[in-house]
Amino acid sequence: MFSRAAAGLMIVAYIGQVWASCAYGTILHPRAEGGKVEVGKFGYIGTTGPANWVALDAANALCANGTNQSPINMLSGRFSAIPAAGLSLDIPDMTEGTSFENLGTTVEVVAKGGQMSFGGVNYTLQQFHFHLPSEHLNNGASTAMEMHMVLEGGAGEVGVIGVFIDINDKSEAVPSVPPASPRATPSITSSSTPEAVPSDKAAAKPRSASREMRARRQTTQRQIENNSSLPALKVQGTFFHVNAPTTAAMTPSALLENVFGSVGEIATPGTVTKTRPLVMSELVNTLLSGSFQTYEGSLTSPPCSEGVRWFVSNQVLSIQPETFTKARSVIGFNARFPQNELGTENLLSQRLLAGR
């Protein structure tokens, strides 16, 4: 079991390099004091890229030998599925805006509250950032971008909501943001006998969201010898088994249009600006209309810590082509390549043993 004390030791180990990782703002990587924006020392191309992260710092060993690494290919029927409403997700609107930072490795919106509950863990939203193109694959296909909403539990657990983002090439108008409405949380049961989720009834469309999944517990949950995994969820029985809704969809996002409307103000790494007011209820309502695939993986950037609980939404957000162009001009390419299947030998470890 991974404790806060162990997490503290990991933080000390990371001081030698400034990672500005996907866990920025959590116990694994506390936010810099005094409003300073840390700029990452790793990258995504060449000698600072994913294939060489292990050589940048000894703390990055899991990037090359971890066996539950993210991102992965989200194949239909391979992961447990839960209704998004079962996460008890609630994020308040940021009526006065919030900080929007360029970490060099991504751009990140600093959260001002937000709660989610799952598996007996109460999480608090810390930040959300973006990868271009998507890091996870949807049945082998990537989308234009992916948003990662990073949450932290009281004992140092880390959860990430992954949301695919695609380009709205149909010139659909961005809808007005509906007011937040009361949301009922459905009951979720845990059982040692899985309840099958209905299988797909139609072929997947290009760049479409993931379809219904049959709930199946992952058969392997490995502990890393150097204690770099995060706290595991304490879930009674084997896992959650529910019938996920069949409402996969792509929705134009006024929230993302708003966020990326300020991206030109942080074109230089290390800079920060303030967003316009952010209506987070739009995002929450969209996510709660669908379902999630969930698995235990890792951070997708150094130090690649494992034990991260992923929730990949089947609701795809879309942005206008000109908005994507603005975001790409600042973010560039920042996606780690898809990893091997969970529980199997790391691809980089295989290469190292073979002497390349």
C-alpha positions as CSV (number, residue, x, y, z in Angstrom):
1,M,0.0,0.0,0.0
2,F,1.3,3.4,-1.0
3,S,1.1,6.0,1.8
4,R,1.4,9.8,2.0
5,A,4.8,9.3,3.6
6,A,5.9,7.3,0.6
7,A,4.5,9.9,-1.7
8,G,6.5,12.6,0.1
9,L,9.7,10.6,-0.5
10,M,8.8,10.3,-4.2
11,I,8.4,14.1,-4.3
12,V,11.9,14.6,-2.8
13,A,13.3,12.2,-5.4
14,Y,11.8,14.3,-8.2
15,I,13.4,17.5,-7.1
16,G,16.4,16.8,-9.3
17,Q,14.3,17.4,-12.4
18,V,11.3,19.7,-12.9
19,W,8.7,17.5,-14.7
20,A,5.6,19.7,-14.7
21,S,3.9,16.3,-15.2
22,C,0.3,15.2,-15.6
23,A,0.1,15.1,-11.8
24,Y,1.0,18.7,-11.4
25,G,-1.0,20.2,-8.5
26,T,-1.3,16.8,-6.6
27,I,0.7,15.3,-3.8
28,L,3.1,13.8,-6.4
29,H,3.9,17.2,-7.7
30,P,2.7,20.2,-5.7
31,R,2.1,23.4,-7.5
32,A,5.0,26.0,-7.3
33,E,4.7,28.6,-4.7
34,G,4.3,32.3,-5.4
35,G,2.3,31.8,-8.6
36,K,5.5,30.7,-10.5
37,V,4.8,28.4,-13.5
38,E,7.1,25.4,-13.7
39,V,8.3,24.4,-17.2
40,G,8.9,20.7,-17.9
41,K,12.3,19.4,-18.8
42,F,11.0,16.4,-20.7
43,G,9.5,16.4,-24.1
44,Y,7.8,14.3,-26.8
45,I,10.3,14.3,-29.6
46,G,13.9,13.0,-29.9
47,T,16.2,12.6,-26.9
48,T,13.7,14.1,-24.4
49,G,10.8,12.0,-25.8
50,P,8.9,9.0,-24.3
51,A,11.4,6.4,-25.6
52,N,14.1,8.2,-23.6
53,W,12.3,9.4,-20.5
54,V,14.0,6.7,-18.4
55,A,17.4,8.1,-19.2
56,L,16.4,11.6,-18.1
57,D,16.2,10.7,-14.4
58,A,16.3,7.5,-12.3
59,A,12.9,8.4,-10.9
60,N,11.4,7.6,-14.3
61,A,12.1,3.9,-14.2
62,L,8.5,2.9,-14.5
63,C,8.4,4.6,-17.9
64,A,10.5,1.8,-19.2
65,N,9.7,-1.2,-16.9
66,G,6.1,-0.5,-15.6
67,T,3.6,-3.2,-16.6
68,N,0.4,-1.1,-16.2
69,Q,1.2,2.0,-18.2
70,S,-1.0,4.5,-19.9
71,P,-2.2,5.5,-22.4
72,I,-3.7,2.3,-24.0
73,N,-6.0,1.3,-26.8
74,M,-9.6,1.3,-25.4
75,L,-11.1,-1.7,-27.1
76,S,-14.8,-2.4,-26.9
77,G,-15.7,-5.1,-24.4
78,R,-12.3,-5.1,-22.7
79,F,-12.9,-2.8,-19.7
80,S,-15.5,-2.4,-16.9
81,A,-18.1,0.2,-17.8
82,I,-20.1,2.4,-15.4
83,P,-22.6,5.2,-15.9
84,A,-21.0,8.5,-15.5
85,A,-23.6,9.6,-13.0
86,G,-22.4,6.8,-10.8
87,L,-19.2,8.9,-10.2
88,S,-21.2,11.6,-8.3
89,L,-19.3,14.2,-10.3
90,D,-19.9,17.9,-9.3
91,I,-17.8,20.8,-10.5
92,P,-18.8,24.4,-9.6
93,D,-18.8,27.1,-12.3
94,M,-15.7,29.3,-12.2
95,T,-17.6,32.6,-12.4
96,E,-14.5,34.8,-12.1
97,G,-12.3,32.7,-14.4
98,T,-9.1,30.9,-13.3
99,S,-5.4,30.6,-14.0
100,F,-4.5,29.1,-17.4
101,E,-0.8,28.1,-17.6
102,N,1.7,27.0,-20.2
103,L,3.9,24.3,-18.6
104,G,6.0,23.8,-21.8
105,T,4.7,20.2,-22.0
106,T,1.0,21.1,-22.0
107,V,-1.4,23.9,-21.2
108,E,-3.3,23.6,-18.0
109,V,-6.4,25.1,-16.3
110,V,-6.2,25.3,-12.5
111,A,-9.4,24.1,-10.9
112,K,-11.3,25.9,-8.1
113,G,-13.0,23.0,-6.5
114,G,-14.9,20.0,-7.8
115,Q,-15.7,16.6,-6.3
116,M,-16.1,13.1,-7.5
117,S,-16.7,9.9,-5.6
118,F,-15.9,6.3,-6.7
119,G,-15.0,3.1,-5.0
120,G,-15.1,4.6,-1.6
121,V,-12.7,7.4,-2.5
122,N,-13.7,11.1,-2.5
123,Y,-11.6,13.0,-5.1
124,T,-11.1,16.7,-5.5
125,L,-10.4,18.1,-9.0
126,Q,-7.0,19.8,-9.1
127,Q,-6.6,20.8,-12.8
128,F,-7.3,19.8,-16.4
129,H,-4.8,19.8,-19.2
130,F,-4.7,18.8,-22.9
131,H,-2.8,16.4,-25.2
132,L,-2.6,16.7,-28.9
133,P,-3.5,14.3,-30.5
134,S,-5.4,12.0,-28.1
135,E,-3.2,9.7,-26.1
136,H,-5.8,7.0,-25.6
137,L,-7.1,5.3,-28.7
138,N,-10.7,4.6,-29.3
139,N,-10.8,1.1,-30.8
140,G,-7.5,1.8,-32.6
141,A,-8.4,5.4,-33.7
142,S,-7.1,8.6,-32.3
143,T,-9.0,11.9,-32.1
144,A,-7.7,15.5,-32.5
145,M,-7.1,16.0,-28.8
146,E,-7.7,14.6,-25.3
147,M,-8.5,16.4,-22.1
148,H,-7.2,15.0,-18.7
149,M,-9.1,16.1,-15.6
150,V,-6.7,15.2,-12.7
151,L,-8.3,14.5,-9.3
152,E,-6.7,13.6,-5.9
153,G,-8.1,11.5,-3.1
154,G,-7.6,12.2,0.6
155,A,-5.0,9.5,1.0
156,G,-3.0,10.5,-2.1
157,E,-5.0,8.5,-4.7
158,V,-4.9,9.9,-8.2
159,G,-7.8,9.6,-10.6
160,V,-8.0,11.0,-14.1
161,I,-11.1,11.6,-16.3
162,G,-10.1,11.3,-20.0
163,V,-12.3,13.0,-22.5
164,F,-11.7,12.8,-26.3
165,I,-11.9,16.0,-28.2
166,D,-12.5,16.1,-32.0
167,I,-12.9,18.8,-34.7
168,N,-16.4,19.9,-35.5
169,D,-16.1,19.8,-39.3
170,K,-19.9,20.1,-39.9
171,S,-20.0,23.8,-39.0
172,E,-22.5,23.1,-36.2
173,A,-23.2,26.1,-34.0
174,V,-21.8,25.9,-30.5
175,P,-24.9,25.6,-28.2
176,S,-25.7,28.0,-25.5
177,V,-24.7,26.6,-22.1
178,P,-27.7,25.1,-20.2
179,P,-28.0,25.8,-16.5
180,A,-26.9,23.1,-14.1
181,S,-29.8,20.9,-13.1
182,P,-30.2,18.6,-10.1
183,R,-28.7,15.2,-10.8
184,A,-29.8,11.9,-9.2
185,T,-27.0,9.4,-8.5
186,P,-28.1,5.9,-9.4
187,S,-27.4,3.0,-7.0
188,I,-24.3,1.0,-7.8
189,T,-23.8,-2.6,-6.7
190,S,-20.8,-4.6,-6.2
191,S,-20.8,-8.3,-6.7
192,S,-18.4,-11.2,-7.2
193,T,-20.4,-12.3,-10.2
194,P,-20.2,-9.9,-13.2
195,E,-23.4,-8.6,-14.8
196,A,-22.8,-8.5,-18.5
197,V,-23.2,-5.1,-20.2
198,P,-25.0,-5.3,-23.6
199,S,-22.5,-5.7,-26.5
200,D,-22.3,-3.3,-29.4
201,K,-25.1,-3.5,-31.9
202,A,-23.6,-1.3,-34.6
203,A,-20.2,-1.0,-36.2
204,A,-18.1,1.8,-34.8
205,K,-18.0,5.0,-36.9
206,P,-14.7,6.8,-37.6
207,R,-13.8,9.1,-34.7
208,S,-16.9,8.1,-32.8
209,A,-17.1,7.7,-29.1
210,S,-16.8,4.3,-27.5
211,R,-19.9,2.0,-27.5
212,E,-21.3,0.0,-24.6
213,M,-18.8,-2.2,-22.8
214,R,-19.1,-5.6,-21.1
215,A,-18.0,-5.2,-17.6
216,R,-15.0,-7.3,-16.9
217,R,-12.5,-7.0,-14.1
218,Q,-8.9,-6.7,-15.1
219,T,-7.2,-9.9,-14.0
220,T,-3.8,-8.4,-13.1
221,Q,-3.0,-5.6,-10.6
222,R,0.8,-5.5,-10.2
223,Q,2.7,-3.9,-7.4
224,I,5.9,-2.2,-8.5
225,E,9.0,-3.3,-6.6
226,N,10.2,0.3,-6.0
227,N,6.8,1.3,-4.3
228,S,6.0,3.8,-7.0
229,S,2.4,2.7,-7.4
230,L,-0.3,4.9,-6.0
231,P,-2.9,3.8,-3.4
232,A,-5.3,1.2,-4.7
233,L,-9.0,1.6,-4.4
234,K,-10.7,-0.3,-1.6
235,V,-13.6,-1.9,-3.5
236,Q,-15.7,-4.6,-1.9
237,G,-16.3,-7.7,-4.0
238,T,-14.6,-7.8,-7.3
239,F,-15.7,-4.6,-9.1
240,F,-18.6,-2.5,-10.1
241,H,-20.9,-4.2,-12.6
242,V,-23.6,-2.0,-14.1
243,N,-25.5,-1.5,-17.3
244,A,-24.0,1.6,-18.9
245,P,-26.2,3.9,-20.9
246,T,-26.1,3.8,-24.7
247,T,-25.8,7.5,-25.2
248,A,-22.3,7.9,-26.7
249,A,-22.2,11.2,-28.6
250,M,-20.1,14.1,-29.8
251,T,-21.1,17.5,-28.5
252,P,-19.9,21.0,-29.4
253,S,-18.3,22.5,-26.3
254,A,-18.7,26.2,-25.5
255,L,-16.5,25.6,-22.5
256,L,-13.5,24.5,-24.6
257,E,-14.1,27.3,-27.1
258,N,-13.9,29.7,-24.1
259,V,-10.7,28.1,-22.7
260,F,-8.9,28.0,-26.0
261,G,-10.0,31.6,-26.7
262,S,-7.2,32.6,-24.3
263,V,-4.5,30.2,-25.5
264,G,-2.7,32.8,-27.6
265,E,-2.0,34.7,-24.4
266,I,0.2,31.9,-23.0
267,A,2.1,31.1,-26.2
268,T,5.4,31.2,-24.3
269,P,6.3,28.3,-21.9
270,G,6.1,29.6,-18.3
271,T,3.4,32.2,-18.9
272,V,0.0,32.4,-17.3
273,T,-3.2,34.2,-18.0
274,K,-6.7,34.3,-16.6
275,T,-9.6,32.7,-18.4
276,R,-13.0,34.2,-18.9
277,P,-15.7,32.8,-16.7
278,L,-16.0,29.0,-17.1
279,V,-19.4,27.3,-17.0
280,M,-18.3,23.9,-15.8
281,S,-21.9,22.7,-15.5
282,E,-21.9,22.3,-19.3
283,L,-19.1,19.8,-19.1
284,V,-20.6,18.0,-16.1
285,N,-24.0,17.7,-17.8
286,T,-22.4,16.3,-20.9
287,L,-20.3,13.7,-19.1
288,L,-23.2,12.6,-16.9
289,S,-25.2,11.8,-20.0
290,G,-23.0,9.0,-20.9
291,S,-20.7,6.3,-19.4
292,F,-17.1,5.6,-18.6
293,Q,-14.6,2.8,-19.3
294,T,-12.4,2.4,-16.2
295,Y,-9.1,0.8,-15.6
296,E,-6.0,1.1,-13.4
297,G,-3.0,2.5,-15.3
298,S,-0.4,5.2,-14.9
299,L,0.5,8.9,-15.4
300,T,1.2,9.4,-19.1
301,S,4.2,11.6,-18.4
302,P,7.3,11.2,-16.2
303,P,7.6,9.7,-13.7
304,C,4.9,7.4,-15.1
305,S,3.6,6.4,-11.6
306,E,1.2,3.5,-11.6
307,G,-2.0,3.0,-9.6
308,V,-3.8,5.8,-11.4
309,R,-7.5,5.1,-11.7
310,W,-8.7,6.1,-15.2
311,F,-12.2,7.0,-16.3
312,V,-12.4,7.4,-20.1
313,S,-15.7,9.0,-21.1
314,N,-17.8,7.9,-24.1
315,Q,-18.9,11.5,-24.6
316,V,-16.7,13.2,-27.2
317,L,-16.4,17.0,-27.1
318,S,-15.9,19.0,-30.3
319,I,-14.3,22.3,-31.2
320,Q,-14.3,24.5,-34.3
321,P,-11.4,24.0,-36.8
322,E,-10.0,27.5,-36.1
323,T,-10.1,26.8,-32.4
324,F,-8.1,23.6,-32.9
325,T,-5.6,25.5,-35.0
326,K,-5.1,28.1,-32.2
327,A,-4.6,25.3,-29.6
328,R,-2.2,23.4,-31.9
329,S,0.0,26.5,-32.5
330,V,0.7,26.6,-28.8
331,I,0.5,23.0,-27.6
332,G,2.2,21.4,-30.5
333,F,2.6,17.6,-30.3
334,N,2.5,16.2,-26.8
335,A,1.1,12.6,-26.8
336,R,2.9,9.5,-25.4
337,F,2.6,6.5,-27.7
338,P,0.1,3.8,-26.8
339,Q,1.5,1.3,-24.3
340,N,1.5,-2.5,-24.2
341,E,-1.6,-4.4,-22.9
342,L,-2.1,-4.0,-19.1
343,G,-0.1,-6.6,-17.1
344,T,2.3,-7.4,-19.9
345,E,6.0,-6.6,-20.3
346,N,6.8,-3.0,-21.1
347,L,7.8,-2.5,-24.7
348,L,10.8,-0.4,-23.8
349,S,12.0,-3.0,-21.3
350,Q,11.9,-5.6,-24.1
351,R,14.0,-3.3,-26.3
352,L,16.5,-2.6,-23.5
353,L,16.9,-6.4,-22.8
354,A,17.5,-7.0,-26.5
355,G,20.2,-4.3,-26.6
356,R,18.2,-2.4,-29.1
